[in-house]
Every structure is written in structure tokens, then in C-alpha cells.
């Protein structure tokens, strides 16, 4: 049996409690160890996964000066120190550069390199996640998950101790059950070491989303499935497994395990209740029995760096050996006891729902200019005053609505074109009629926060939280600081993304 990471030396009992002078709650990886299937990778930005772990959970990098800082738990075995991140990232943007492995094996996750699919960065790497895109609380304490937009990905292609070939393994992840899409592939687990598709059976990873290209579960999704390479499986064969239920939970526990000619999918509400088994049986045919796993680790992408998916990751681990149902049930009980709950996605000045507002630029060049739409439905900034035409005043007035894609944020409906909203399309801002699609709702949702320039507010894209509403050459975009596009230029970024919220003109 593999030894757990130092300094843990206490005896773990099967009920998931650890005796160190007095009884304290164990973490998921203490429970896996007690079940004979120790963690060989343990990742979380929200909490320690071992009761004695007090090291770094993740690293953030701020946009203002490029400096980095490790974020650890408040105490050994505890929740992440969100206040340390908030202090370090105050008045600037921050990205998650590293998600540390708590198992002691050094299986850290970092920016995924180009593979079969190239990433969106100029060097082909994937994007990094915003450090502030997924705030939650655990037992009342604030923490941040990893909110991953399309094009975002993490990996470790030289992992240590992860199952290869047909060796047994298990894995679990806690995810946001409302953040997903149908693109390939939001995965966490075992993948190719080359970031390229090397054939059927070379992967074994948790998938979450509503992709139907290879298979599906019952209902309309999303589903927990397994990415085995060249197929997302919900059961024995590609196609529909009615036992794999659609997920409707805000927080989801997804568990997958495999051994020679045997694998299983299990899932649950991460906030309450017990695990259900959605599939347990033999391997699919066609190169999946025996397996040819390679032992790399991926998060948010497919094994060939397919990076069109989106999702949010809070915690997860991978094991040596095939965990028993009883062990997984104890891990689920620990997750429920962590009490994941939602918290506010916004900060700074409140934008009352139903109010008519204006957004004035704060950059020195443009303090008389306001966010408007023109006759071509492009979002721009224009000079607006009390003497402006009634048409222009209407174009510069926005009605605050509950966020179409997430009610914790807001959407901006045009005052003069009811039913049309500000949305981003290829990162440019446009005014468009609500077509009712999931994509439109998400693209039209923004999360106001305190300004980065010392005044006003910033307006963060909900589904691309590294991007903020910005004016650049008088045109509106959702822009990241120092990204690959010309409108991402870092020069006057903090000023360009900060807006003074005022009353509407009509």
C-alpha cells in the first residue's frame, strides 16, 4: 500500500474520523487511504483534502505587476484563505496559474500546452482561469472555485503514480451543475501524455456536460459520463444509457472508477444526500478492454486538448486502486459536511433590478462619453449630454434586469429597443434581440464589481470572467488584460474597464 503524504501519521478509521488527540473530521483523501485506495493526486482551490494538509492549494498571478502568490488554507485541513487572495488581487485582475497537488507526489496542474487542438494563446497554450469567477462558501467561509470558459485548460503530462495500462483507479470531482455546454470536453482525470489522441482506451476521465456526439444519458442533460478517448460513455456502449440521469443540482459530486473489464459512474448532490450508481458493469468493446491508460492528468479539456467546453471545478482527487462503494459513500458524506453554498457574484455599487442607468467612461480621454448602441447595433461610447437628441439619450440608457444566464448577476436591456440586450459575440459587444438560447443568455450576463481604477464599477462577463466590459477606440468589447487581441492591450486597461454608474437619460 502507498503511504500518505507527510506529516500525516494518524490512524484513520473507516467512518472517516481521524484520531489526533481528539476526534476531528477527515478529508476525502484520508478516507480513500483508510479504504486502501490512497490518493495519488488531490486538487482543490477551496479546501484541504487531507485533515493535516496545510500547504499551498493554488497560486494566483495578478495583472498589475505579474507577481504571484500561493494561497493556502486558513488552517490545516481547512478552507482556503480567500481573504489573502482578495488582498493580493485588490484593484487588479488575477489568474489561477497552478492548482497544487496535495498528495505529496507533485502532480500539480498548470496551463495546458498545445496538442491536437491548439489553445487560444499566441503560443498555443490554453487560457488560465480567473481567480474570482467562482466564489462559494464552505461552512460559511468564502473560497473560490475554478471557473473555466471555452479555451481554458490545465494539465500535467508528466504525472507521478497515476494509473497506466489496465491498472485500477478511481476519481471524484465536485463541480457546478449549472455551468456546462455541449462542446468537447470538460474532463478531469487520466489522459494522454502527449496531449494528442493516441487511440481508444488511452483515457479515463470524468466528463460533465450535455454533449451528445457519442452518447448520452436520460433526459436532456447535463450528464456525468466517462471520456475513454474517441467516445463519451454513459454505459456499456456508445449511445443512450437511461440509467445515467440528467443532473439538476447546483453542486455535483461526480465519481468514476475503473479496473480490468469493470468500470462505474456514480453521482450525487454535493450539498446533500448519498451517491447513486448510474452505471456499473463491463468495459465497452472496440479498444476499451483492456485499457491503455497513459497517466497524464487533465482539467477542463480533452486528452488531445479539445478545449471548447466550459465548467467549474471545486475539488477532486485520483486514487491508486478501485475504491469500494463504501469508501466513496464516506467521501460523499465528507463533501456534504463541507457545506458548499453559493455566495454573491457581485460587489461595489448595487444596480437595482428594473432601474434605468447610464455607464460613463472614466478614462481621461473620454469622461463625457457613455456606453451606447448605434444604428448598426454596435456598442460604442459617445458624448451624451442634456442637449443631446432624444434618440441618442435612449440609446445611452439601459434597464438593469436579472442576469439572463445567472440571476446572481445582471443583464442590460436597451431602453429604446425593448427585448434587445448587450451581449458579446467574438468578444465584441453588440445589441441583439434575445433569441432564447442558452448561449445568448450567458453572453448577455455581466457581474458588476468595484472599479479597478479607484472609481466607478467594472462589469465582468459572467461566462468569460477574465474579461471585462471595455471601450477601445470608442468600441465596446469584453477584454482581458494583456490578452492576444488588440483590444486586450494593457496600457489603460484599468481605466477603460471602469465605469461610473449614473441615472438613465430617459
N, C-alpha and C positions, 0 to 999 in steps of 0.2 A: 504494500500500500504506500502511496506517496505521502510525504509528510506535509502538514500545513505550514504556511509561512511563519517564520519567527516574527514576533516573540510569543505567539500563542502556544501554550503548552498545557492548557487546562483540559480536563476530560469532558467531552461533550456527550450528553445523554440524548436518547432518541427523541425525547419530547421537545428538543430544540432549546434547552436551557443549559447555560454554562455555569459551572461552579468555580468562582474565583472569590473565596471568602464568603460572598453572599450570592444568591441567585440573580443573574442578570440575563436579559434576552440575548439569544444567539443571533447571528446574522445568517443569511442564506448559505454562505459558504461554510460556516460552522456546521450547519445542518447536513449539507452534502457530505462533508468529511465524516460526520458521525454515521452516515449511511453507507460508508465505504466507497463513495464516488467523489473524491475531492475535486474542488475547482482547480482548473489549470489556466483559467482566465477569468477575471472578475472586474467588470467595468461599471461605474456609476458616477454621475455628476451630482447625485442627490444625497448619497449617504455611503457610509462604510458597509461593506458586505460581510465583514468579519467583526465579531464583537470587540476585538482588541486592535483593529486597524486604525492607526492614527496618522498615516502618511498622506501624501497628496492624492486627491481624487482626480483633478484635472488641471490644466493650465490654460490661462487666458492671455491674449495679446491685445493691447489697446492701440487704437488708431492714431492717437495724438503723437506718440513718440516711438511706437513699435516695441515698447518694453513688455515683458511677460511676467506673470506671477502665478505660482501654484496655489490652488485653493484646496484646503483640506477640510476635515470635519471639525465641528465645534469641540468635540472630544472624541476619544477613542470609541469606535463603534457607533458614532453619532451621525447627525445630519450635517450636510455641507455648510460651510461658513459663508452664507450668501452675503452677509454684511461686508466681508473682506473683499468680495468681488465688486459689490456696489461702490465701495470706497475707491478701489483701484480704477474702476471704469467710469467714475463720475465725470460728466461733461465731455465724454468722448464715446466712441464705439469700441466694442470688444468682441473678439472671436475666440472660439474654443480651438486651441491648437493641438492639445494632447488629452486623451482620456486614459488615465493611468490604469495599469493592471494591478489590482490589489493582491493577487495570488502569490506574489514574490517571484514569478517567472519572467517578468519583464515583457509581457505581451501587451505593450501599450499600443493604443490606436492613434494614428496620426493621419494627416492629409493623404488621401488615396492617390497613387500615381496613375498616369495614363495606362490604359490597357487596350483590350479590344475596342473599347469605346474611349475616346479621349475626353478628359474633363474640360470645363469651360474656361479655366485659367489659360493664360497665354502659353504656359509651359506644358499644358495638357493635364495638369493635376486637377483634382476636384476642388470645389469651393470648401471653405471651412464654415461651420455653423456659427450663428450669432450666439453670444453668451447670455443674451437676455430674452430670447424668443419664446422660452417655455417656462415661465415661473410657476411654481406649485408650492404647496406646503406639505410637510410631513410632521404629523403630530404637532401641528400649529407652527412649525418652524419653516421659514422660507428657504427654498432651494431652486435650482434651475436645471431643467432637462436639456436635451439636445434636439432642437427644432431643426429639421433637415428639409430644405427646399430641393426641388429638382436641381441636379448638378452638384449637390453636396455629398461628400463621401469620406469615410475613414477606413483604414485597413492596417494590417500587419502581415507582410508577406514572408517574414522570417520568424514566425511564432515558435514557441518552445513548448513541447508537451501536448500539443493538440492532436487529436486522433488522425491517423493516416490509414490508407488502405481500407480494410473492412473492420477496423477496430471500433469498439463500442464507445459511445459518448452520449452526453446529454447537454441540454442548454435551456435557458429560460430568458425571457426579457419582459420588462414592464414597459408598455407603450401607451400612447394616446390613441384611443379607439376611434376618435373623430377626425384624425389627421392622416389622410391616406389619399392615394389616387390609383388609377388603373395601369400606370406605366411600370416598366421593369427597372429595378426590383428593389423594394425596401426590405433588405435582409439583415440578419445578424447571425453569424455563425461561421462554419467551416467552408473554405473556398480554395481556389487555385492559387499557387504561389507566384504565378506569372501574370496575374490579372488578365488572363485570356481564357477563353473557352477551350478546354482540353478534352472535352467529351463527357458523355453521360456518366453520372455517378461520381464525378470528381468534386461535388459539393454536397454539403448537408447543412442547410441554414434555415432558420425561421424566416418565413415571409409573411408580411401583413399588407393587405390592400384588397382591391376588387378587380385585379387583372383576371381576364377570362381566356387569355390566349391559349393556355394549355389545359386548364381545369378550373373547377370552382366548387364551392360548397352549395348549401341550400340557400334560397332567398337571393337577395341582390347584393350581399356582401356589406362590408368587407369580411374577409376570412383570414384565419390563421392557416397557412399552408406551408409546405416544405419545398425549398428550392434545391433540387438534386442535380441541377445543371441540365439545360435543354428541356426543362419541364418544371412547372409548379404543380405539386401533387397534394391533393386533399384526401387521397385514399390509395387503394392498391394500384390503380391505373389512372392515366390522364383522363379527364372528363369530370363529371359531376359526382361528388360524394354527398348524398343528402344528410349524412351524419355529421358533416362539417358545417356547423351552424354559423349564420351571419352574426357579427359582433355588434352590439349596441351599447357597450359600456364606455364611459369616458376614460377610465383607466383599465387596461387589459393586461392580464398575465398570459403569456404565450410560452408553452413548453414543448420541446421536441426532443426525442431521443431515438438512437438507432444502434443496432448491433447486427451481427450476421443474420440476414434474412428476417429481420424483425425491426419495426420502427413504429412510432406513435406520435400523435398530435394531441395535446391537451391544452385547455384554455379555461379562463375564468375572469370574472370581475375582480380586478386587483384591489378594489375597495371593500369587498365583502364576499362571503360565500366560499365554496370549495371548487376545486378543479373538476372539469368534466373531460371525459375522453372522447375525442372526435374521430379518431381512428387508432386502431392498434392491430397490426397484422403483418403479413409478409411484405417483402420488398416488391416493387414493380419489376417487370421483366424489361429486357432491352438495354442491358448495360448497367443496371442498378443492383444487381445481385450476382456476384459480390460487388461491394462498393470500391471506389478508387480514390477515396478522400485524400487531399493533399496537405491539409493542416495549416493553411493561412486563415486569417480572421478578417471578416468584412463587417461594416456597419453602414447601412443606408444605400448600398449598391449591390449589383450582381457580381458574380465571380469574374466576369470579363469587364468590370467597371461600367456596366449598364447603369446609367445614373439619372434616369428620367423620373424616378419615384420620389415621393415625399412621405415623411412620417416623423414622429417624435419618440426618442429613446430616453428612458429614465435610468434604468439599471438592467444588468444582465450578467450571466456567467456561463461558462462552459466547463464540463466535467470530464474526468477520466473515468470510463466505465458507464454502464447503463443504469441510471438511478431507478430505484424502486418507486412505485406509485406512492408508497407511504412517505418516502423522503420528499418527493415533490409536493405532497399534500402539506408536509410540515413547512416547506419553503413558502407555499401559498399562504399559510397561516401567518408566517412572519411578515410577508408583504402586506397582508390585510392589517396587521398590527402596526405597520408603519404609517397608516392613515394618510394615504395620498389624497389631497383635495386641491381644487382649483383656487386660484387667487387672482387678484386684479392684473389685467394685461396693460393697464394704462397708468399714467402718472402725470403730474403737472396740472395745469388749469383744466377744470371739468368742462366738457362740452355737453350741455343738456340735450337729451334726445328731443327732437322737434324744434330746436332753436334754429333761427336763421343767422348765419355767421359770414364773416369775411376773413380771408387769410392774407395778411400783409407781409411782404418780403422784408427781411431785416438787413440784408447785405447793403453796404454803404452806397452802392450804385443805384439802389432800387427801392428805397424806403417809401416811395409814393406808388409803388406797383403792387397789384393784388392778383391773386390767383383767379383766372377767368377761363372761360372757354370762348373760342372764336367761332365764326360761321362755318368753319370746316370741322368743328368738334375736336380740335386740338386744344389741350390745356396749356395755357400760356400765362405770363404775367403782363399786365397792362396798367398804365396810370389811370386811376379812377379817383374822382373827387365828387363833391356835392354838385358840381356843374356838369358832370358827365351825362350822357344821354341815358334815358330810362332803359334802353336796350343793354348798354354796357353795364349799368348798375345791376340789372337782372342776371347778366352773365357772370358777374363777380359775387353773387350771393348763393350760398349753399345751405341746404337744410340738413341738419345732423340727424341721421337715422341709426337705429341699432344695426350693428355690423351684419351685413347680409351673409357673410361666411362664418362669423363668430360674434355672437351677441355681446361678448365682453369688450369688443372694440366698436368702431363706428363706420358708417358709410356716408358719403357726401352726395346727396341728391341735388340736381340742378333746380334752382328756384324757378327759372323761366322755361325749363323743359322737364316738367314732372315725369317721373318714371325713368329718367336717364341719370346715370351716376358717373362719378370719376372712377376710372379703372386704369390699370396698367396693362399694356399689350406690347410685348417685346421690350418691356421696361419703359416705354414712352407712355405718358398719361393722355388719355382720351376721354371724351364724354360719349357714353354709349347707353342705349336702352337696355334695361335688364332683360336678358333672354331666358332667365330662369335656370341656367346651367350652373352646376357646381363650380366650374372654372370661373365663370363670371362673378359669382358671389364671393369667391375667395379673392379674386383680383381687385374687387371693389371694396375690400375691407382694410381698414387702417387703424392703427393703435397710437393715439396721441401720447406723448411723453414730454417731460420738461425739456426745454430747449438746450442745445449744445453750445450756443454762443453766449449764454448768460442772459438771454431774454427770450420770451415767447415760448413756443412749443415746437417739437419736432413731430412729424407724422410718419410713423413706421408702417411699412407694408406688413400686413399680417402674414401672408404666405411666403414672403421673402424678407425675413426680419433683419437681414444685414442691410436692407435698402430702405431709404427714407425719401419722402417726397421732397424733390429739389427743383429749383429753377436753374437752368444752364443755358446761356444765350437766349434768355427770355422764354424758353420752352420748358414744360414740366416733365419730369422723369421720376422714377424710383431709382435712386442711385446709391451705390456703395462707396465707401471712402477708399479711393485709390484702386478701384477695380479696373477691369480690362477695357471698358468703354470710355470714349472721350468724355462723356457726361459724368463719369465717376472720378474725374480729376480731383486731387486732394486739396488744391490751392485754397479756395474759400469755402470748403465743404461745410464747416460748422455753421457759417453764416447763411449759406444758401439753403440749408435744410431747416433753419429756424424761422418760425412764422409767428407774427403777433395775431392772436385771435381777437376779432372785434365784431360788432354787430353787423348784420347784413345791410345792404344798401336799399333793399326794398322789402 
